Amino acid sequence: MVQEKDTQDISCTPEVNMIGTNLELITYLSSQPEGRYEVKPFEEKRSLNANALYWTGLTQLAKALRVSNACMHNQLLRKYGIPLIVDGQEVFAALPDTKETERQVDEDENNHFQATQQKTKSRRWYKMLKPSHDFTTSEMSRLIDGLADEMRECGLTPPQEETIRKAIEKYERTHNVPR
């Protein structure tokens, strides 16, 4: 069954988001007026429960390591996250190559950066990372799994360890992911 959802894009042209099988979409599109259409694979979004689980564990780990939640989140994104992609390209920013910039990057709650080895005389290039609120189910699963590993390494028990295990197993079963 094809599901439609009316939205507005930036140019204020009506947009219809369709979710269905390839055959359902072809049937639906063949009944529509001639025009340009964008079709892309459907990806499940992460659940709010996964988000709450992540932030609960992150808060415990940050407290144990005596760092802020923002700093811990950025460290985890650097290790288990993915680059921000815009128009098929990774996004980079040239920032001042100073200790103050490093501190600000570690504590930034809205933008997530990973330092690269590329420098100029006064600047360092940083790779921008995808914000976790835009993660798909598989991306969030990797982040939560990494958080759980980090917590265990510090001698902490991840919150709802059984919930994490079941969520990862379910994801692996439904998405055929090797462990």
C-alpha positions in Angstrom: 0.0 0.0 0.0 1.5 3.3 -1.0 1.3 6.0 1.7 1.2 9.7 0.8 2.2 12.6 2.9 1.8 16.1 1.7 4.7 18.5 2.6 6.2 21.7 1.3 9.8 21.9 0.1 11.9 25.0 0.2 10.6 26.3 -3.2 7.0 25.9 -1.9 6.2 23.3 -4.5 3.9 20.7 -3.2 5.8 17.4 -2.4 4.3 14.0 -2.0 6.4 11.5 0.1 5.5 8.0 -1.0 6.4 4.8 0.8 5.7 1.4 -0.8 7.3 -1.4 -2.7 8.9 -0.8 -6.0 5.9 -2.2 -7.9 3.5 -0.1 -5.8 5.4 3.0 -6.6 5.6 2.2 -10.3 1.9 1.6 -10.4 1.2 4.9 -8.5 3.6 7.0 -10.6 2.2 5.6 -13.9 -1.2 7.0 -12.9 0.3 10.5 -12.3 0.6 13.4 -14.7 3.9 13.7 -16.6 6.6 15.4 -14.4 9.8 14.9 -12.5 9.9 12.7 -9.5 12.5 11.7 -7.0 12.6 8.2 -5.7 15.0 7.1 -3.0 15.3 4.0 -0.7 13.3 4.1 2.5 15.3 4.1 5.7 13.8 3.6 9.1 14.4 6.4 11.6 15.7 5.6 15.0 13.1 5.3 17.8 12.7 7.8 20.7 13.4 4.9 23.1 16.8 4.4 21.4 17.5 8.1 21.9 16.5 8.0 25.6 18.6 4.9 26.1 21.6 6.5 24.5 21.4 9.7 26.5 20.9 7.8 29.8 24.1 5.8 29.2 26.0 8.8 27.8 25.2 10.8 31.0 26.5 8.0 33.2 29.7 7.6 31.2 30.3 11.4 31.1 29.9 11.6 34.8 32.3 8.7 35.4 34.9 10.3 33.1 34.3 13.8 34.5 33.5 15.4 31.2 30.4 17.2 30.0 27.6 15.4 28.1 28.4 17.5 25.0 32.0 16.5 25.1 31.1 12.8 25.6 28.6 12.9 22.8 31.2 14.5 20.4 33.8 11.8 21.4 31.3 9.0 20.7 30.2 10.6 17.4 33.9 10.8 16.3 34.4 7.1 17.1 31.0 5.6 16.1 29.3 8.2 14.0 29.5 9.0 10.3 30.4 12.0 8.2 27.9 14.6 7.2 27.1 14.2 3.5 25.6 17.1 1.5 25.0 16.6 -2.2 27.0 13.4 -2.1 30.1 15.0 -0.6 31.6 15.0 2.9 31.5 18.5 4.5 34.7 20.1 5.9 35.3 23.3 7.7 38.6 25.2 8.2 38.7 26.5 11.7 41.5 28.3 13.7 44.2 25.9 14.8 44.1 26.8 18.5 43.5 25.1 21.8 40.4 27.3 22.3 38.9 26.0 19.0 39.6 22.4 20.1 37.8 23.2 23.4 34.8 24.8 21.6 34.6 21.9 19.1 34.6 19.4 22.0 31.8 21.3 23.8 29.6 22.2 20.7 26.1 20.8 21.1 24.8 21.7 17.6 27.7 21.0 15.3 29.9 18.0 15.4 33.5 18.0 14.1 36.4 15.6 13.8 39.9 17.1 13.4 41.8 16.0 10.3 45.6 16.0 9.8 45.3 18.7 7.2 46.5 22.2 8.3 47.5 25.5 7.0 49.6 28.0 8.8 46.8 29.1 11.1 43.9 26.7 10.3 43.0 23.1 10.7 40.5 21.2 8.6 37.7 19.5 10.4 35.3 16.9 9.0 31.7 17.6 10.0 29.8 14.7 11.4 26.1 13.8 10.9 24.0 14.8 14.0 22.6 11.9 15.8 19.0 13.3 15.6 19.3 12.5 11.9 20.5 8.9 12.3 18.8 6.0 10.8 18.0 2.9 12.8 21.3 1.2 11.8 23.4 4.3 12.5 21.8 4.7 16.0 22.3 1.0 16.7 26.0 1.4 16.0 26.2 4.4 18.2 24.4 2.7 21.1 26.5 -0.5 20.7 29.7 1.7 20.8 28.4 3.5 23.9 27.7 0.2 25.6 31.3 -1.0 24.8 32.7 2.2 26.2 30.7 1.9 29.4 31.8 -1.7 29.9 35.5 -0.7 29.4 35.0 1.8 32.2 33.4 -0.8 34.5 29.9 0.6 34.1 26.8 -1.5 33.3 25.0 0.0 30.3 21.4 1.0 31.1 18.9 -1.7 30.2 21.6 -4.0 28.8 19.0 -6.5 27.8 17.1 -3.8 25.9 20.3 -2.9 24.0 21.0 -6.6 23.2 17.4 -7.2 22.0 17.4 -4.1 19.9 20.7 -5.0 18.2 19.6 -8.6 17.6 16.3 -7.4 16.1 18.1 -5.0 13.9 20.5 -7.7 12.7 17.7 -10.1 12.0 15.6 -7.6 10.1 18.5 -6.1 8.2 20.7 -9.2 7.7 23.7 -7.5 9.4 26.7 -9.6 10.3 28.0 -8.9 13.8 
